Amino acid sequence: MLKDHWKQSLILLVFMFLLHEVLTLTTMGLVILGLGLSSFNIKVHRHIRNFLALGVFASFWITYGKIIDPEVGLNFLTSIIVLKVLEKEDQRDRYMIFFGLILLISAGALFERTLTYVFFYGGSFLILLNDFYSGLGRRLKVKEITLGLAWILPLTFLMFFLVPRSLSPIPFHQGKVGPGEMGYTPDVNISDIDSLVSNPAPVFQVLMDKDLNQHELYWRGNTLSYTDGWNWVQMTQDRDHPEDLLGAKSSAGEILQKFRLYGRSDYFFTLDTPRTISYGRSFYGLGKTGTLNQRNRNWIPRYEVISAPSKPLEEEVTQKHYLQLPWSKQMKMEVSHQFHGKTLNEISNSIRRHFISEKFSYSLNPGRSQSFREFMERKIGLCSHYASAVALILRSKGIPTRLVSGHMGGNYNRFADFYMISQNDAHVWVEAKSEGKWLRLDPTEWIAPDRVRLGGEAFIESVQENSSIGRKFFRSPRFIQDLRMWFGQWDFLFYQWLEEMDYHTQEALLSKFNIKRQWLFSIIPLLMVIFMGLYSWYLKRNVENIHIHPLQELWQLFYVKLEKRGLSLSRTSIEDSSKELELYQGREKDEIKSIWKELTELSFQKSSKSLNEIKKKIRKL
């Protein structure tokens, strides 16, 4: 059997692995340090613990710039638990570690919403509860767990279906983009890009009523029309003022999508080309930009979109900001003369031929290109470099143009028919206006066709495999990938059901049984009173039936006497108790050791002394 501190270390290690996207490197480093010391039962002096605490909390301030934040709170709590594990333990510390770990894994459930975490939570709770009972000198029985669940689960399910659930939960920032990582950003700031590394953090899941190929999966986020001549930022004109609708249904050629966001986003992501967005009972029609901002609204983690991929956005009047270009007249003429044609098709073909003939390349490590001219000389870049360059060339030729930032591609789960889009799928492309219609133009497809054919996640995996023999060798077999995908469907279906049981679903359920919401303000308190009354009666009845063994009563009396003298012996390990007795320097040390030895021998039936004899000795202490 594993010792208690090893079990606690294992729980913390698995917790760190499951929540690695939320925990900082400092927190994870402290966890590993704490586990290493705890495994050898090494306790740390309080001055060192205080120094570690100050350093860790200072790192949170430096990392987040604030201390009131859900992610900071989880890191803070994890660090406190680890520091508590490193203390010299007495009975009170054991209780605090037990309740602290329960609180920690409960808080983690707010961030890690998967069935894997549900199983981890249940297993950890049972392990910790068993240790808690052992510390009290009792044995956790299956019967007690079953009876406890019989009391708790019915009330939990009743409260789940009856208590109003918030339409806008706490907007955690899971899956956020770190410095130098692949990921979506509303603006396109190319001058800061040197190199990017893979970031497989999930961004959103999409359930659609139609299967699409990878090259059709353009997930629109934000449009950008203002440029400083190389970088691009959003303007107020870059988002729609939506039109309220009574309701919307998809028609032939249109696709219905159900989105679930993993973290807060400033924009609603939609499959090109979106017509309507709906959430709860609100329906909105989209216009000339096809984007809708979440910034001034309560965060919406789930919503539905109706898109018409074959129907481009239309706009009769061309706005001036779509031709804005802060270049000198000489540079505009120079670029305009370099590329031939008058129509969008002719100019884009000219640009494409130039990129191919001049051997431009696509790379996640392009180095810095501070300007359009520098990029055209270096001939290497990411999707954002190529999209910006093409948009600027088109504007120099008088073609209204804007950038679209979002995602392109997605990992399809064939078991549950949903797409998972990660930060590696982040992408930027061009929209140019021709004959009153905004047409998509993706220059990345000219330079790196596999990026569009495979999607972002699969493309990055293929690049990594080709550049690393180790990655190729250690790649998971196909059946392992299928097993992960199969398990992923249950995650999706479980949490889809869990999250869809919102306020409006509850309202529909209550209406079905002719129950009014206001009645619940009387029913729920009454149920709670009935539950607490029945449970109190049940506990009282069980306490009255508990008969403590006389030997166990002697041990408890012995421990109470010792604790009054400042000595707290381990109740689970004879070896630890012996060490603690050797370190004790009180005047009754010999007498205490004698009683402890007699109690131990009596417990193993190796003593001829009676319980009354030992009891008299304990009372004389």
C-alpha positions, 0 to 999 in steps of 0.5 A: 500500500502507498503511504499517505504522502505518496498518494497526495503527491500522485494526486497533485502530479496528475492534477498538474498534468491535467491542468498544465494549460492553466498552471504557470511554470512557477507553480508546476516547478513548485509542485515538482519540488514539493513532490520530490521532498514529500516522497522522501518525507522531508519537511521544510523549515518555515523560513524557507517556506515563507521565502518560497511563498513570497517568490511564487506569489510575486511571480503570479503578479509578474505573469498576470499583472493582477491577483484577482483572477480565476487562473491566479486563484487556482495557481495560488491555491495549488501553491498553498497546498504544496507548501502545506504538504511540506510542513511538519504534520500534526493532526490539524495539518492532515485535516487541512491538507485533506480539505485543501486537496478536495477544494483544489480538485473541485476548483480544477473542474471549472477549468478542465471540462472533460470526462477524464477529469470527472474520473480523476475527481472521483478516484482522488476523492475516494483515495483522500476520503479513505486516508481521512477515515484511516487517520480517525482509526476507522475503515471506509466501507463500501456500504457507507459510500453507497448510502452517502451517494444515495443521499447526495445524488438525488438532491444534486440532480434535483438542484441541477434541473431546478436551480436557474443556471447562468447564461454567461459563466465565468469567462476563463482564459483557457487556451490563451496564446502565449508569447511566440505561440501559434494562435488567434489574435484580432489584430495582425501585428506582423512586425512583432513576429520572429518565429512561432511554435506549436500551440495545440490548445483547443479554441472551439468545437463545432457540430455541423449538419454537413461534412466539409473538406479541410479547404472549406473550413474557413472560420471567420473571426474579425475583419481588418481594414486599417493598415499602417502600411504593413500591420493591420488593426480593427476599426469600428467599421470592421464589425456589423451592427446586427439586425434583430430577427424573430428567428432563423432557419437554414435553407438549401445550401446553408449550413447550421453550426453549433459552437462551444468556445473553450475560452473567452473570445472577443468575436463570434467565430463562424463558418464563412459566409455567416448569415445569422447568429443566435444564442438563447432566444436572441437572433441576429442577422449579419451584414457586410462584414460578417463579424459580430463583436462579443466585447460589449456583451456578456460572454457567450460560450455557446451559440449557433450560426447559419452560413452559406459557403457558396454565397459571398458577402455583398456591398453596393457602396465601397467605403473609403477605408477599404482603399486606405494605403499610407504609402508614398505616391512613388511607392504606390506607382512602383508596386502598381507597375510591378504587377499587371492586370485590371481585374481582381482575377488578373492582378491576383494571378500576376501576384501568384506568378511572381511569388512562385517564380521568385521562390517565396517560401512559407515558414514558422520561423521567418525572422522579422520583416519590419515592412512590406519592402523587407518582406518582398526582399526576404521572400519568407513568411507566414500566412499573415505576411502573405495576406498583408502583402497581397492586400497592400498590392491590391489596394495599390491597384485600386481594388477594395481589400481587407484582411480576415483573421480567424482559423482555417481547418480543424480536426474532425471526430468521425465518431461524434461528427464534430470539428475541434479547432485549435490555436494551431489552426489560426489563420489570416486571409484576404477579402477583395471586392469585385462587382459588388461582392467580397471574394476570398483570396488565400495567398497561403494556398499558392505558397504552401498548398498543404497548409490549406489541404491538411488544415493548420493542426495536421500541417504543423504535425507533418512539418514536425515529423519531417524535421524530426526523426524522433517525432516520427519514431515516437508517433502514436499508432493509428489505433491509439489515435482512434481510441483518443478520438473515440473517448473524445466523443464522450467528452463532447456528448457529455458536456454538450448535454451538461451545458445545454441544460441552461436557463431556457432549457430548464424553462421548457422542461418546467413548462412541460410539467406546468410548473412555474419558476416562482414556485421553486423559491418555496419548493427548493428551501422546503426540500433542503429542510426536509433533506437536512432533517432526514440526514440529521436523523440518519446520522444520529441513529448511526452514532447511537449504534456505534460501539467503540472497541475498548482497545480503540478507546484506550488508544484515543485516551492515550493520544489525547493525553500526549497531545496535551503535552505537545506530542502528536504521534502518527496514527497510521505508522508504527515506524513514524510513531517510534521516531517521534517518541525518540525525539520527544524530550519530556520528563515522562518520556520513559513512561510514555514509551512503556505505555506505547509499547504495552498498547502496541503489544496488546493490539497484536495480542502479544501482551498478558496485561489487562486493559484496566492495568494499562488504563490506570497508567494512562490516567496517571500521565 
